[in-house]
C-alpha cells in the first residue's frame, strides 16, 4: 500500500512539472508574439513591469531573494520603443536594471545574476525517433519494358533500393548545445542532455526548452 501511494504521488509530481512547463512555454510565446508601444519617463521598475503585464497578459514579478539584495526604488526606466515584442522589451528592461529574466510557473521573473538558475531547471523528454530511424523511404518495385532478340518486349522487374536518410542521435546530442543557448550549458550547473532509446532527456531552463522545440521543428520540416 505504501509503495502504491508513493507511486501515485510520483505521477502527480511528474504531471505537475509538465503542466508548469507547458504554461511557462505559453507565457514565453505570448511575450514573443505580442507587439507593443511604450514610453517611459523616469518610471519605477515595478510600474514598468505592471505596464508590460497589462499589455501582454503575462504575469511578471521581481524575485523576492533578488529584491532583498538591490534597492528597487533606485531603479527608474526612461525609454521610448515602438512595435517591440513584449519579450524583447522585458529583456531590455532587465539589462537596463542589470538583472536577468527567468521563466517558471507560467510567469516571468526578474532576478539578479546570482539567482539566475535557482530551482529553474526542468526535465523534458523529446522523442526523436522520427529523425533517427533507419528507413525514411521503403523499397519498391519498378516495372519496365525491355526489348528482346525477337523484337518483342519483355517485362523487366527491378527492385529499388531503400533510401536511408537519418540523423544520428549522437549528432543531435552534440548540435543542440551548439545551436541553442550557446554558452549557457556550461554556465548552468544543472543542465544536462543524454539519449536513451531514441529519446533525448534534457534538463535545462524553460526558455532553453522553448528554443530546443523550435530547432527540432525546423529539422523536421527540412528533413
N, C-alpha and C positions, 0 to 999 in steps of 0.2 A: 504493500500500500504506500509506504514511504517513497519508494522509487517511482511509483506511478505519479504521485503528487509532484515530485521533483521534475519528472519528465514534462508534465503539463506546464509547470512554471517555466521550464526552459523554452518550451514552444511559445508561451506568451511573451517572454522577453525577446525571443528572436523576431516575432512578428511585430512587436512594438518598435524595435530598432528599425525594421524595414519600413514601417509606417512613417516614422520620423524622417528617415532618409528620403522617402518619396515626397513628403511635404516640404522638405528643405530644397529638393531639386525644383519643385514647383515655384518656390519663392525666388530662387536664382533666375529661373526662366522668366518669371513675371517682371523682375527688375530689368532684365536684358531687353525685353520687347516693349517696355513702356517708355515712350519718349516724352520729355517734359521741358518746360522753360522755367528758369529760376533767376531771381535777382535777390541777392543777399547783401545787405549793407550793415556791417557790424552786428550780425545776428548770432546769438549764442548757439553753441553746438547742439544743445538739447532741442532748441526751437527749430534748427535746420533739420535735424533727424525727424522731428514730428511732422515737418512740412513734406519731407520725402515720403514718409509713411502715408500721409493723407493723399498724396498724388499717385502713389504706386499701389497702395493697398497691402504693402508688405510691412510687417512689424519690424522695427529697428530700435535697438537699445544699446546702452553702454554697459559693458561687462562690470559687475559690482567690484570684483577684485581690482580691475584696472582703474575704476573710478576713485578708489582709495589712494592710488599712487600718483594721481595727477590732479591739478586744480582745474576742474571742468569749467568753472566760472571765468577763467582767464582765456578760454578758447572761444574766439568770435570769428565768424566767417564773413568775408566780403568777396563776392564774385557774381558775375552775370554770365549765364550759359543758356544757349537756345538749342532746342531739338537734341537734347542729350539723353541717353538712356539712364534710367534710374540706377542701373548697375555702375555705369561709368561715373555718374555723379557721386555715388556713395564712395567709390574708390578714390575720387579726387578729394572729397571731404576728409577721408581717412588719412591720406597723405598730408593734407594741409594741417591736420591735427597731430601728425606724427604717430598715428595709430594704424591698425590693420583691421580688415573686415573678415569675420568668420561667419559661417552659416551653420546653424544647428537648431534642432527642434522647430524647424519651419520658420526661423527668424534670422535676421542679420544682427550681428553683434559687433560693436567697435571695441577692440582690445588693445592693450599695449603689446609691443613685440614679445615681451617676456611671457605673456599668457596666450600666445597665438595658437599653440597646439594643445592647450589644456583640455583633455577629455573630448577632443573633436573627432578623432579618427573613428570611422565606421567600417565594417567589413561587408563587402558585396561580392557576390559570386556571378561571374559572367560566363555564360555558355557560348563558347566559340567553336563548337564542333562543326557548325556550318561553314566555318572558314578554314578549318584544319582537316576535314575529312578527305580521304584519298581521291574519290572519283566525283568529278563535277558533271561530266558528260558520259553517259553509258554507251558501250559499244553497240553498233547497229549493223545491219546487213545492207550492202549495196548490190543492186541487180542491174547488170549491163548486158548489152547485146555485143557479141564478138563474132566477126566473120570467120568461117572455117575454110578448108581447102576446096570444098564443093561450091563455094559461093553463097552458102546459106548462113543464116545467123544462128549461133548457139547462145543459150542463156549463160551468162557468166556471173557467178555469185562470189562476191568478196566480203569479208568481214572487216569492218572498220575497227581500228584500234581504239581503246579507251583513251580519253584525254585526261591528263592529270593536271589540275590547277588547284594548288593548295598553299597555305601559309603554315610554316612550321610553328607550333605552339611556342617553341623556344624563341623564335623571331618576334612574335607578339610580345612575349615577356620582356624582350630587350627594347623594342621600339616604343612601347607605351611610356616608360620613364623618360625617353629621349624627346618624344613629341608632345607629351602632356606635362605641364608644370615642371619644365626642365629646371633642375637645380633645387626644387623643393622636396625631392625624395630624400636626399642626404640631409637636408635641413630639418625634415620631420623625423624625429627619432622613432616614432611608432609606425612609420609607413612600411609596407611590405607588398610584394607581389610574388605569387607562386602558382604553379599549374598542377592540376590533378584531373586525370581522365577527361581531357578536353575542356576543362573549366579553368578559368583564371580566378584565383581567390585574392582579392586586393583589399588591403587595409590602407585607407587614405582619408583625407578631409573631404567633406561633401562637395565642395566646388571642384575638386580634382576628379571625383567620380563623374560629375556632370561632363567634364571635358573628355573623360575616357569614353563615355557613352557616345559622344559626338564623333570621336575618332573611329570607333568600331562601326558606327553607322556609315561613315564615309567610306571605310574599307569595303563594307558590304555592298554599297551602291556602285563601287567601281570594280568589283570583283566579277 
